[in-house]
Each structure stands twice: as C-alpha cells, then as structure tokens.
Amino acid sequence: MRKITIIGAGQAGLQLGIGLLDKQYDVTIVSNRTGDDIGSGRVMSSQSMYDIALGYERELGLNFWDATCPSIDGVHMRAGGSEGKPMIDWTARMTVGGQSVDQRIKMPRWMKEFQKRGGKLEIRDAGIDDLERYAAISDLVIVSSGKGEVGKLFARDAERSEFDQPLRTIGLTYVHGMLPRKNYSALNISINPGIGEYINFPALTTSGTCDIINLECIAGGPMDRWSEVKTPEEHLAMTKWMIDTFFPWEAERCKDIRLTDDNGTLVGRIPPTVRKPLGTLPSGALVFGMADVLVLNDPITGQGSNNASKCARLYNDRILAHGRRAFDRDWMEETFERYWDYAQWVVRFTNTHLLPPPPQLLKVFSMCGANPALASFVANAFDDPKTLNPWYYDAAEADRFVARFQQAA
C-alpha cells in the first residue's frame, strides 16, 4: 500500500486525501488545527464554488450540504461611479447553480469523514524537521497549506507572477438580514472603476443561511480604510459606509444587515503569486506543492476553492495512474504543468480584474444587457474561466466573439 502524507486540512488536502483513501492508499493528513479549533475560529474565505468543482466533491460523496446550502443561481454585474445609477447593468442565470459553505462547517465535517474512511489525522504545526520525517516514511509528501519556513520551500516563479505585491485590501463580512433579490439568487458584482469592487452571494454558515460580502479596495484608494477598524461592530459599520458611499445601488438590500457572529469578518491583502512546484528539504528530499501553495489568486473572481477542488482531482488522477513508480522530480513537474494548463486561465482572468477594465471588456459587458445569450456565456465562465480565452483579452477577438451572438440573435 502506497503511503501519501498531505500537509494541510483544507479544501485541496482533504478532498485529495479522501479520494486516495477510497482507492486503498495509506493517507495521513497533518493539520495545525483541530476541527473544533476551525469551527470556533474566524471565517477563512468566501469559498464560492461552481458546477465542475462541486461535481468532484459529489463524486466522492462529500456533498453534505446540497439540501441546506442556498444556491447561487446566476450573475448580476453592475459598473458605475458613486452617483447611484450604474452604467452597466445585466443579469443572467448559470446553467447549474453554485454554492458557498462556510469552511468552519465544511472542514471539520470533512476531517471526521476522512478519519471515518480510514485516514490518519495528525494535529501539529509541521515544520521542516517534520517534513523530513514524513518524507522518510512516505512515498510522496504534498504540501497543500504552508506558511513560514514551509512556505519558503516553494520559490516564487517570476515569469508567471504578474504582480509582486497585493493590489487590493480585502474586507470580508458574513451577514444576516440582507434583503433577498427579487428574481433569483446571484453572484452580485459591482465595479466602481478606480475605487474598488463589491461582491456578494448567499451562503451557509454556522448560524444558518447568510450572505457574504467581499469588498475589494484598491490599495491606497478611498476605500482602503480597513486599518481604522478595531472591533466587529466597527467592521460592520465600515462595510455599510463603503456600500452606501461607493455602491449606492446595493444600499437598499444592505440597510438592515448584521454580523452572523463576531468571527464573521476578515481583513487581508493577498499578493497574487505563482510558485515553483517543488520544495527541496535540507536532506535533498523533495516535497510537492498544490493548489494555493503554488497558485495564489486574489479572491476578486471567487476561484480559490474551485482551483483547490480541480487541483485535487487532477493530482488524484495522476497519483492513481502512476502505479508503483517513484514520485520523482519529473513526475512532480509534469503534474504541475498539467494543473497549470488550467490554472493559467484563472490567473489571467483574476489578474485582468485587478487592473482597469480594458475597452473590449467594457464593450462586451455593455452588450450583455441586451443579449441574454451573451450574458449567459459570461455568467457560466465563472465555472470554467478558460472559456474566456482568447476574446476576454484581445480586442479583435472580442469583436468576433460578440458578432457570433449578434448573428444568432
């Protein structure tokens, strides 16, 4: 029986670990927190997920919240200044709805399921010495979560990393009391050019159904004020002020919002980074990174948990196909390149939204309101961002792309 050790009990690590257990692998997952620690802690992300990624969970029988988690049924995109009326305004249904389950619910449940299926869960804050020990007794060590000295094992890939610093300060708020949309639930995206973005969607949290608000504040801009916030109450007040001031068309839905709990807030800055896939320990042993450890995106396009699920599925398939052969450098590098074949389009999609929108995107978004088929195509791209290539990034290709929908109409 082949032995796999995974550092990190998040979306990627647990999904991969459970998948390998089902194929009779000996799997150990190392977490720096217990399930109780996670469940009683602060929110960790917004984790909106869509059909492809959710399908991989369902294949493993990990879809424990399909009956209780509210669905994200479409996309509503608006863009404009602070005058109160957006210049761009369109909605479209997704072919299949998405969902967001608070990781404080999801990860503890998956940890129990991992152990129930025969996995070994170790609670420790793994360092380099621990990785050396795991490498000596495992066929493969995968790092799905790493900070400090472990994170430093994976060098930044300068050629694939467009930015070297965060472009947004992110304020995440879990709330009750938001007025429901009139037609169907949606991933609500509002853009105030040069200021920031408002992103909202329904979710399931520890106190039931809720809404998640993600305010993406351009660094150094008028929304970049999270450093002034010291308490949960101040965080909520700042959230309301930003919505009233910069996204007034969303203010009515948000007038009575309240925090789900005192841990339902998060502020951070994420430098979008691509890293080399291999880490070399002092002994010369190799460890292999995955998901956010190697491809870290700003959450502005909501792709983090989707990437993690898709990376776990690909790694699972590659491990199974490799049989009894050694997991050497060539296998690790080729496996990552296969992941990068998909992840590069997520990186490009996300990085594009961190910069001023190019003219072709404004043109396409403006036309979505009058062309439901075009709007539907854009909405479903959140499930598979590679479908945006090449038209999302090239003016001439965008014209050809739009022409297809005009002719069809």
Secondary structure as GFF3:
##gff-version 3
##sequence-region A 1 409
A	DSSP	beta_strand	3	7	.	.	.	ID=ss1
A	DSSP	alpha_helix	11	21	.	.	.	ID=ss2
A	DSSP	beta_strand	26	31	.	.	.	ID=ss3
A	DSSP	alpha_helix	35	39	.	.	.	ID=ss4
A	DSSP	alpha_helix	51	59	.	.	.	ID=ss5
A	DSSP	beta_strand	72	79	.	.	.	ID=ss6
A	DSSP	beta_strand	88	98	.	.	.	ID=ss7
A	DSSP	alpha_helix	103	116	.	.	.	ID=ss8
A	DSSP	beta_strand	120	123	.	.	.	ID=ss9
A	DSSP	alpha_helix	128	137	.	.	.	ID=ss10
A	DSSP	beta_strand	140	143	.	.	.	ID=ss11
A	DSSP	alpha_helix	148	151	.	.	.	ID=ss12
A	DSSP	beta_strand	168	176	.	.	.	ID=ss13
A	DSSP	beta_strand	187	192	.	.	.	ID=ss14
A	DSSP	beta_strand	196	205	.	.	.	ID=ss15
A	DSSP	beta_strand	208	218	.	.	.	ID=ss16
A	DSSP	three_ten_helix	226	228	.	.	.	ID=ss17
A	DSSP	alpha_helix	232	246	.	.	.	ID=ss18
A	DSSP	three_ten_helix	248	250	.	.	.	ID=ss19
A	DSSP	beta_strand	258	259	.	.	.	ID=ss20
A	DSSP	beta_strand	265	268	.	.	.	ID=ss21
A	DSSP	beta_strand	273	274	.	.	.	ID=ss22
A	DSSP	beta_strand	278	280	.	.	.	ID=ss23
A	DSSP	beta_strand	286	289	.	.	.	ID=ss24
A	DSSP	three_ten_helix	291	293	.	.	.	ID=ss25
A	DSSP	beta_strand	295	296	.	.	.	ID=ss26
A	DSSP	three_ten_helix	299	301	.	.	.	ID=ss27
A	DSSP	alpha_helix	304	322	.	.	.	ID=ss28
A	DSSP	alpha_helix	329	353	.	.	.	ID=ss29
A	DSSP	alpha_helix	359	368	.	.	.	ID=ss30
A	DSSP	alpha_helix	372	380	.	.	.	ID=ss31
A	DSSP	three_ten_helix	385	388	.	.	.	ID=ss32
A	DSSP	three_ten_helix	391	393	.	.	.	ID=ss33
A	DSSP	alpha_helix	395	408	.	.	.	ID=ss34
###
